[in-house]
Amino acid sequence: MWTTVALVVTVVVILFVRANIRPAGPFCLPFFGNALHILLFSPKVAFEKFVNDYGGILSFRVFNTWGLLVSDPALMKAGLADTALSGRIDLILFEHRDAIIRKKKSSPLGIISTSGDVWKNQRRFTLRTLRDLGFGRNTLEPIMQEELEELLKLFHERQGEKVDVGLLFNRSIVNVIWAITIGKRYSYDDKKLEELVEKVNKMLQSFNPFHPALR
């Protein structure tokens, strides 16, 4: 009996201490946290209500993952300037990718999903490699100038028509990257280029910061 009482008291104390460490936030259901509220009303509506109720900084939970919502501009500015808050969250997508590449237990790779010394080393290597390819020099200017001329030419040809500017800009960016890496560009009407840009856009739009909570 006393063991059960001690266990219950310990759990309550731990939960109380953890609750006091985090900023105030909406009530969390067991297991689900605030996931049902977010899914039922849409993230935009749910987060607006959270901000109206709890102010410019609050905590919430989606399943087993805690999140911090900052909407106050001054707090955002201070947070972005603080290196202690510059770490990246562990995304299950990148963990699986890294494990496949290394063919063993996952370890961080790249500069998007890494932090600390790994990020610094990868960033240094990336910048050095980009400089070798002409990054930060005038050698890239002719490539970008050529692509800009092709883009303006296309706008002129389609004058008076409805044009998806965002899609064309994405294609021009891909062309610049390919011109730098393989010395080749593709026509804006190229089906493979169109398919590639479309798939990349869909992939990026499908990303959701709450996916890791579902693992």
C-alpha positions in Angstrom: 0.0 0.0 0.0 2.7 2.5 1.1 4.6 1.6 -2.1 1.6 2.5 -4.2 1.1 5.8 -2.4 4.8 6.7 -2.7 4.7 5.9 -6.4 1.6 8.1 -7.0 3.2 11.0 -5.0 6.4 10.7 -7.0 4.5 10.8 -10.3 2.5 13.8 -9.2 5.6 15.6 -8.1 7.4 14.9 -11.4 4.5 16.1 -13.4 4.1 19.2 -11.2 7.8 20.1 -11.6 7.8 19.5 -15.3 4.6 21.7 -15.7 6.3 24.5 -13.8 9.4 24.4 -16.0 7.4 25.0 -19.2 5.4 28.2 -20.0 1.7 28.0 -19.3 -0.4 26.4 -22.0 -3.7 24.6 -22.8 -4.7 21.5 -20.8 -3.3 18.3 -22.3 -5.3 15.1 -22.5 -3.6 11.9 -21.6 -1.7 10.4 -24.5 -3.2 12.8 -27.1 -2.1 16.0 -25.5 -3.5 18.9 -27.7 -3.5 16.8 -30.9 -7.3 16.4 -31.0 -7.9 20.2 -30.7 -5.4 20.9 -33.4 -6.7 18.2 -35.8 -10.4 19.1 -35.2 -10.1 22.9 -35.7 -7.0 23.1 -38.0 -3.6 24.2 -36.7 -4.2 27.9 -37.6 -7.5 28.2 -35.6 -6.2 26.1 -32.7 -2.9 28.1 -32.3 -4.8 31.5 -32.6 -7.0 30.4 -29.7 -3.9 29.2 -27.7 -2.3 32.6 -28.3 -5.4 34.6 -27.3 -5.7 32.5 -24.1 -2.1 32.2 -23.0 -0.2 35.1 -24.6 3.0 35.4 -26.7 4.7 32.3 -25.4 3.1 29.0 -24.5 3.7 25.3 -24.4 1.6 22.5 -25.9 1.9 18.8 -26.5 1.1 16.6 -29.5 1.1 13.0 -28.4 4.5 12.5 -26.8 6.2 15.6 -28.3 6.3 19.0 -26.5 6.3 22.2 -28.5 6.8 25.9 -27.7 4.7 28.4 -29.5 6.2 31.9 -29.7 4.1 34.7 -31.3 5.5 37.8 -29.6 7.8 39.7 -32.0 10.2 40.8 -29.3 10.5 37.2 -28.0 11.0 35.9 -31.5 13.9 38.3 -32.1 15.5 37.4 -28.8 15.1 33.7 -29.5 16.6 33.9 -33.0 19.6 35.7 -31.6 20.3 33.1 -28.9 22.5 30.3 -30.0 21.1 28.1 -27.2 17.9 28.0 -29.2 19.4 27.3 -32.6 19.3 23.5 -32.4 17.3 21.3 -34.8 14.6 18.9 -33.8 15.0 15.2 -34.5 12.9 14.4 -37.6 12.2 10.8 -38.2 12.5 11.4 -42.0 16.2 12.4 -41.7 16.9 9.7 -39.2 15.8 7.0 -41.7 17.6 8.8 -44.5 20.9 8.9 -42.5 20.6 5.3 -41.5 20.1 4.2 -45.1 23.0 6.2 -46.3 25.4 4.9 -43.7 23.9 1.4 -43.7 24.0 1.3 -39.9 22.6 3.1 -36.9 21.4 6.6 -37.7 23.9 9.4 -37.2 23.3 13.1 -38.2 24.2 14.2 -41.8 23.8 17.4 -43.8 23.3 21.0 -42.6 19.4 21.1 -42.4 18.8 18.6 -39.6 22.0 18.8 -37.6 23.2 21.0 -34.8 26.4 21.8 -32.8 29.8 20.6 -34.1 28.3 18.4 -36.8 26.5 21.4 -38.3 29.6 23.6 -38.1 31.8 21.0 -39.8 29.2 20.4 -42.5 28.6 24.1 -43.0 32.3 24.7 -43.4 32.7 21.9 -45.9 29.6 23.1 -47.9 30.8 26.7 -48.1 34.3 25.7 -49.1 32.8 23.5 -51.9 30.5 26.2 -53.1 33.4 28.7 -53.2 35.3 26.2 -55.4 32.2 26.2 -57.7 32.2 30.0 -57.8 29.9 30.9 -54.9 30.6 34.6 -53.9 32.5 35.3 -57.1 31.6 37.0 -60.3 32.0 33.7 -62.2 28.4 32.9 -61.3 27.0 36.1 -62.7 27.0 35.0 -66.4 25.1 31.8 -65.6 22.5 33.7 -63.6 22.3 36.5 -66.2 21.7 33.9 -68.9 18.9 32.3 -66.9 17.3 35.7 -66.1 17.3 36.5 -69.8 15.6 33.2 -70.6 13.0 33.9 -67.9 12.3 37.4 -69.2 12.0 36.1 -72.7 9.4 33.6 -71.6 7.4 36.3 -69.8 7.4 38.3 -73.0 6.2 35.4 -75.0 3.4 34.7 -72.6 2.3 38.3 -72.2 -1.4 38.5 -71.6 -1.6 34.9 -70.4 -2.0 33.5 -66.9 1.4 32.5 -65.7 2.4 30.6 -62.5 5.3 32.8 -61.5 6.3 30.7 -58.5 6.6 27.6 -60.7 8.7 29.4 -63.3 11.0 30.9 -60.6 11.5 27.4 -59.2 12.5 26.1 -62.6 14.9 28.9 -63.1 16.5 28.1 -59.7 16.9 24.4 -60.7 18.4 25.5 -64.0 21.0 27.6 -62.2 22.0 24.8 -59.9 22.3 22.4 -62.8 24.3 24.8 -64.8 26.8 25.2 -61.9 27.1 21.5 -61.2 26.8 19.8 -64.7 27.1 22.7 -67.1 23.6 22.2 -68.6 20.2 23.9 -68.5 16.7 22.7 -69.6 13.9 24.4 -71.4 11.1 25.7 -69.2 8.8 23.4 -71.3 10.8 20.3 -70.6 8.5 17.6 -69.1 11.2 16.1 -66.9 12.0 19.5 -65.4 8.3 20.2 -64.8 7.8 16.8 -63.2 10.9 17.3 -60.9 9.9 20.7 -59.7 6.3 19.6 -59.1 7.4 16.5 -57.1 9.8 18.6 -55.0 7.0 21.2 -54.3 4.6 18.5 -53.2 7.2 16.8 -51.0 8.0 20.1 -49.2 4.3 21.0 -48.8 3.6 17.6 -47.3 6.1 18.0 -44.4 4.5 18.4 -41.0 6.4 19.2 -37.8 4.1 16.9 -35.9 5.0 13.7 -37.9 7.8 12.7 -35.6 5.2 12.4 -32.8 3.4 9.6 -34.7 6.4 7.2 -34.7 
